[in-house]
Amino acid sequence: MHIFSIIFPLIFIVLSGYISSRSTFLSKEHIAGLSKFTFYISVPAFLFLNMAQADLQNSVSIAGFLSFYIPVLAIYALGYVIDRYLISKQSAPSRHAVFALGSSYSNTVLVGLPIIIAALGQQMVGIVFMIITFHSALLFTLTFLLSAKSQQTFSWRAFAKNMLLNPVVLSISSGLAVNLLGFTLFDDFANGLSLLAKPAIACALFVLGANLAFYKVADNLQASLIATIIKLLVLPCGVYFFAGSVFNLEQSLLNVLVLLSASPLGVNAYLIANQIKQHQATLASSVVLSTVLSVVSFSAWLNVLL
């Protein structure tokens, strides 16, 4: 019942978004406007405020960083090899790189963060931010590096600019700078940010559900299932092993890292697949499958961890 009480409110919000979109109660234009408010205003305000006020002394952990990213990179390599030798075989490296991204990239902000706050409390968000700051930059850069030979029109300058101006990266890095420099936000400004930040989690989950209505499980179900199994099962097991057995992290940090890694595939990976023009259908399907099946995986991991 404790696990159900953590998971159900989040599922309820996602389902509300999905039904609102699927029933056409909300049009694509409505969802686009809500998405823009969520990802460019509310979520950045939430991330900036929490990062600016986080207890960094207890949030920075090299062992925690390695416990998360060593398995992530290992799973990325595994996904590349599986696509190279079992699924796409003699295709371009860009195709294998996109499948690798689909096997290892986590929806840390929209799904992982709400689960961690609901299960472990607001005090863990500082650790979450220190992990996810480099998440997109590392995996997207690696994917584009491996795809560079077949992407003659790709611009590293434009990519770097987009990453630096990404609302998540910019808000976390700005909050980190404020925190490190010892600035104190004056009360009225902090209160205003707090009001903008309050709907962030609910809006993010609602928008996630609404956008799922636009993705369909494609014909290449086998590739999507393989990517989803790697993402939801193999990756969290790897993080659990490194965090618990290799680096012997304290339980609270181990819980955060495992729940982050157990998050479903992020929608941004599908956008990268569209940009590179490889495995678009596979990643679109994987977003839906992993998000639906993450209910089971999260329930299992919460039962193990708590």
N, C-alpha and C positions, 0 to 999 in steps of 0.2 A: 504493500500500500504506500510505503514511503517513496519508492521508485515511481510508482504511478502518479503520485502527487507532484513529483518533479517534472515528469514528462508530459502529462496530460495538458496543462495550460499552454505549453509551447505548441503541441500538436493542434490544439483547438484554434490557436491564432493562425497557424499555417493553413489549416483546413478552411478557415473563414476566408482567407485570401484566395485560396483555390476556388472555392464555391462562388465567391463574388465575381471572379474573373470568368470562370467556366459558364456561369449562368448569364453572362453579359450584363449583370447588374452594374459592373464597372467596365468601361470600354478600355481599349489600349491607351487612349489618350489620358484617361483618368489614372491608370496605373503608372504611365510614364511620368505624370506630374507628381504622384505620390512617391515614386522611386527617386525622383530628383530631390524632393524635399528630404527624404530619408538619407540618401547617400551623400548629399552635398551640404546638408545643414544639420539635421538632427544627430546622425551617427558621428560626424566629425566633432560636433559640440560635446557629445558624450565621451569620445576618445580623448579629446584635448583636455577636458576638465579632469577626467580621471587620471590621465598621465601627469598632468601638472600637479596633482595632489597626491600621487602615489608615493608609497614608502619605498624609494629606490634601493635603500640599503638592504632590504629584505627581498628585493625583486630580481636583482642581478645574480645569475648563477651560470657560470661557464659550464659546469657539469650538466645543468638542466638544458642548456642550449645544445650541447653535444648529444645528450640523450634523445633529443627531439630530431635534430638535423642529420645525425649519422644514419638512423633508420630511414628517414625521408629520402636521402640521397641514394641509399642502398635500394629502396623500393623503386625509385626513379630508374636506376640502372636495371633492375629486374624487369620492369615494365618495358623498357627499351628492348631488352634481349627477347622477351616473350613475343613482342610484336615482330621483331626481326626474324625470328626462327619458327614461330608457330602460327602467327595470324597473317601479317602482311608479307612476310618473307622478303623477296628481293625488291622491295619498294625503296623510295628515297629515304634518306636519314630523317628528313623532316617529318615523315609519317610516323616513324618509330618514336621520335621525340615527343610528338603530340600525344601518342598513346601513353608514353611514360608519364607525361604531365597529368593525364587523366587517371593514372593509377596512384598518384602521390600528392596531388594538390587538395588541400582541405578548405572547407568553407568555415574558416576560423571565426570570422566576424559575425556572420548572419546566424550560424548554428552553434558553433563551439562556444562562443562567448555567452550566449543566453543559457546554455546548458550548465556551464561552469558557475555562473552567477546563481542560478536556481539551486544547484546541488551543493556548491561549496561556499557561496557567499561573495559579496562585493569586494572583500578584502583581497581576493586572489587576482583581481584584474590587472594589477601592476605586473605580475609575472606573465600573464597572458600577453600583454602589450609588448614586453621585451622579446617574446618569442615570435609574435606575428609581424613585427616591424620588418623583418627581412624575408618573410615567407614568400610573398609574391615576387619580390625583386630577384631572389635567388632562383626560384623555379622557372620563372618566365625568361630570365636572362639565359639560363642553361638551355632552355628549349629553343630560343632564338639562335644561340650559338651553334647548336647542333643542326639547325635548319638553315644557317646562313648561306651555305653553298648553293642551295636551291631557291633562295629568296633574294634574287638580285635587286629587287626594288626596296628591300628592307633598309630602313635608316636607323642606325644605332643612336644618332643624335635625337631623333624624334622619340624613340623608345625611352631614352634616359629622361627626356623632358616630361613625357607622360607619366613615368614612374615617380619622379620627384614631385610632380603636381597632383599625383593621385590623392584624393581626399583622405583616405585612410592613412597613407604614409605621411602626408603633410600634417595632419592633425596630431598624430602620435609624435612625430619628430618635433613639432612646435611645442607640444605639451612637455616633452622631455627637456627641451631647451629652457623653458620657463622653470621647470623643477630644478635642473642642474645649476642654473644661475641664481636660484634662491629668490626669485620674484614672488610676491604675494598678490594674487588677484584681489582687487578691491571688491567689497561685498556685493555691491549692486551689479557689477559686471558678472561676478560668479553666479549670482542668483538668476540673472538673465540666461546665462549659459545652461544653468541647471534646468530651467523651464524648457529650453529647446531640447535638452538631452533626455528628458523624461520619457517621451514617446519613442525613443530610438530603437529599443529592443523590440517592442511590440510592432512598430512600423516595419522593421527589418524582416521579422518573421512573416508578417502579413504580405509584404511585397514578394518575399520568397515563394509563398504559396500561390500568389496571383500569377507570378511568372512561370511557375511549373505548368500551368494550364496551356502554355504556348509550346511546350516541348512534348514530343511523342517518342515512345519506345520504337526504334527503327527496326528494320528487318534483320540487321546484323546483331541480333540479341546476344549471340555467343561472346563476341568481343566485349560488349558492354557488361555482361555478367562477369567476365574474367577481370576487367578493370575494377568493377565494384567489389568483388571478393578480395582482391588485393588491397583495395583502399580501406575497406571496412574491417577486414579480418587480419591480414598479414601485417599491415603497417602498425596498427595499435599493439599487436603482439610484440613486434620489434621494439617499439618504444617502451613497452612494459618491461621487456627483458633488459634493455640498456639502462633504464632508469632505476630498476630494482636490483638487478644482479651485477651490473658492471659498475655503475656509479653510486649505488646505494643511497639514492636520494631519499629525503624525508617524505613521508606519506603524502602530505598536502601537495608538494610539488609534483610528485609522481602522478597523483590524481589529475592535476591540471594538464600535464603533458599527454597522458593517455586519452583523456576526453577530447583534447584538441585534435589528436591524430585520428580519433574515431569519428570525426566529423565527416559528412558526405562530401562528394566532389563539389567544388565551388563553380558557380556559373561563369566566372571569369575565364576558367580553363576552356570552356566552349567558345568564348569570344576569341581566344588565342587560336583555337582550331580553325575558326572562320577566317582569321587573318592569314594564317599559313595555308589554308585550304587543304587540310588533311584531317581525316577522321571526324568530320563535323557530326555526322549522324551518330557515330559511336559515343562521342562525348555528350551530345544532347541526351541520348538514352541513359548514359551513365549518371548524369545529373539527376534525372527522375528516379532511376532505380536506387541509387545510393541514398538519396534523400528519404525515400519511402522505407528502405531497409534499415536506415540508421536508427529508426525507432527501436528495432530489435537489438541492434548492436549497442546502442546507448544503454538500453535497459540491462543488457547482459553485463556491460562494463561497470555500470553503477552498482549492480548487485555484487560484483567482485570487489570493487574499490571501497564502498561505503559500509 
